[in-house]
Amino acid sequence: MAPQRILLNLALDLALAALALPLALLLAAPGTWPPAGWWGPATAGSLLAFAAAALPLRLPQQYWRYVGLPDLLPLLGAALIAALVFWGGLLVTGGWRPPNPAFFLLHAGVLTALTGGARLLGRIRSAHRGGPESDVPPQPVLLAGGGNAADLFIRALIAQRAPGYRVEGILAPRARQRGRRILGVPILGTVEEAGAVLDALRAEARLPSLVVLADPSLSGPVLEALLDAADRHGVSVRRAPRVTALDPASARPQAARRIDLRPVSIEELLDRPQVPLDREGMARLIQGRRVLVTGAGGTIGSELSRQIAALGPSNLTLLDHGEFALYEIDLELSENHPAVARRAVLADVRDEARLRRLMEEIRPELVFHAAALKHVPMVENDPLEGLLTNALGTRLIADAARANGCRAMVFISTDKAVNPTSVMGASKRLAEMYCQALDVATRAAQGSGPGVGSSGGAPAGGMRCVTVRFGNVLGSTGSVVPLFRRQLERGGPLTVTHPDMRRYFMTVREAVGLVLQASVIGAEDREDQPPELREGGIFVLDMGKPVKIVDLARRMIRLAGLRPDEDVEIRFTGLRPGEKLFEEMFHGQEPPRPTGFPGLLVATPRTADAALVGRAIDEVSGAARGGQSRLALVGLARMVPEFEHAPNTPAAGRA
């Protein structure tokens, strides 16, 4: 603060202190008035007493426009000290003093009221300086979220010279808040009662233009119900800015402080409450270890790299075949985790000699294998590439890691490996079988009892293979959500393959957190480890209920403020090569079993001898390298007998 401003604040405070003295005398002794000669020395004494109390407490340095409760506490202290010093001076000098013994407290109260009131007026005066003037009337809105979130949003509107929104009411999180007010705005009900509140407002001809989500934690089923209620009334729903952007005290007085609402994303709508994770176990597994992530530039691989880097590995190697994707994640980690030793490697998981040299050089203790070809129709067009990457690539990574003393390999699989109808799904199932076989062999060699691995690593004797299977992640490369967004930007239509198409969805953050949780359970010897793991069990993420793709499309259209089938067409295009209407998380012969860990289930699909599966992968990959599609697919079907190729697909025609 400029020195001249500090002096001005001090002068204003002293003027108010001078005014406080006669006001306190009027309150203390209305019928008694001191002699004329008393005023000069008494006023000077009161000002000196206040200055002596105010300067050490830095009252002149306060910004009046930003004053809050913490600023009023030193103000009260200064007033009490000044009043006590002044009263003591009157007693020491023996001059005239008010007959009321409570004068000391009254004097302090008047000082506090005048100086504090002046500051509050300064804040109120400055609160309406932000933003340009406008002749457009503000939109009426209903605010969802009580407490601090609602308070900050309303205060941010008050700070506008011409606010764009007018809050008509609040939907609070708890029923007991109904009927109360926040900054004069009534709480009309709970978030769950949004439908009834909107019905009542429509009946009163006060239906809002928008429902604004002030609470950042509103997501999942609660948010979906709120959106449905708003949609019935044709009311749009928008998300308020983050809390720091709404805080009027965080903005400069000359700033416009415009409030920009944003649409609700489909990720927020489908998000679920975060399950509790064993963060200590994850840190014990990762911290100080050498870690390799394959497919590090992909959606799952990049999120794995982020969460692993946050856990403090001694060295993190990022491997990917795509140059730009690898560059992006490497750059991001260099900015967010500069202390983590890191290496970006351009390599193909099908290149055996390259992988062997790399593994000998870095000697990873943990490998997270996310590299794969995952787009079903693309792999149907080029099935041999899918077989080489998904089946052979997994075997080569596992063999090279095991040969170089890796403690554990975590293999990322897919729900499309269950009763597969596509080459992509069948190739991932073959890779699952090889990882299962390696893990069964390792556990049989080590025995079933807890061993030294309980402290964070696998026991001596072999590499643990942990397989984790899950469905679609929101926003992943090639998934339906980014496709719908692009189609919406073009004005539609949104293309859906079939009216009954259903898929499981999970956010990438949640999926990767559960992958790391499964890694902790599967890579260590623990008393609470599911016994099915000794039989080749694999982890399956609890994906919740499947979502109809056409419902997803309709929801995204509504979230964009448009009407399905009126503003934006939904067009059905027919099943693509290799697609199924319903994805399954479990084979009919592998019923799911709980693990005791939220969000994780375990399945026990059939297993085979590792050498047998390895020879089969070699035969299939040999045929693939020779361009013999029919022979490769026959070998795949022999190892994965439940593989029933979807009709009318390019790869099926080659078999």
ABEGO torsion letter per residue (X at the ends): XBAAAAAAAAAAAAAAAAAAAAAAAAAABAABBBBAAAAAAAAAAAAAAAAAAAAAAGAAABBAAABBAAAAAAAAAAAAAAAAAAAAAAAAAGBBBBABAAAAAAAAAAAAAAAAAAAAAAAAAAAAABEBBBABBBBBBBBBEBEAAAAAAAAAAAABABBABBBABBBBABAAABGBBBGGBBBAEBAAAAAAAAAAAAAAGABBABBBBABAABBEAAAAAAAAAAAAAGBBBBBBBBAAAABAAABBAABAGBBBBBBBBAAAAABBBBBBBBAAAAAAAABGBBBBBBGAABAAAAAAAAAAAAAGBABBBBBBABAAAAAAAAAAAAAABAABBBBBBBBBAABAAAAAAAAAAAGBABBBBABBBABAAAAAABAAAAAAAAAAAAAAAAAAAAAAGBABBBBBBBAAABGBABAAAAAAAAAAAAAAAAAAAAAAAAEABBBAAAAGBBBBGEBBBBBBBBBBBBGBBGBAAAAAAAAAAAGOBBBBABAABBBBBBBAAAAAAAAAAAAAAAABBBAABBAAAAAGBBBBBBAEBBBBAAAAAAAAAAAAGBBBGAABBBBBAEBBBGBBABBBABBAABBBBBAGBBGBBBBBBBBBBAAAAAAAAAAAAAAAAAGBAAAAAAAAAAABAABBBBBGBAAAAAX
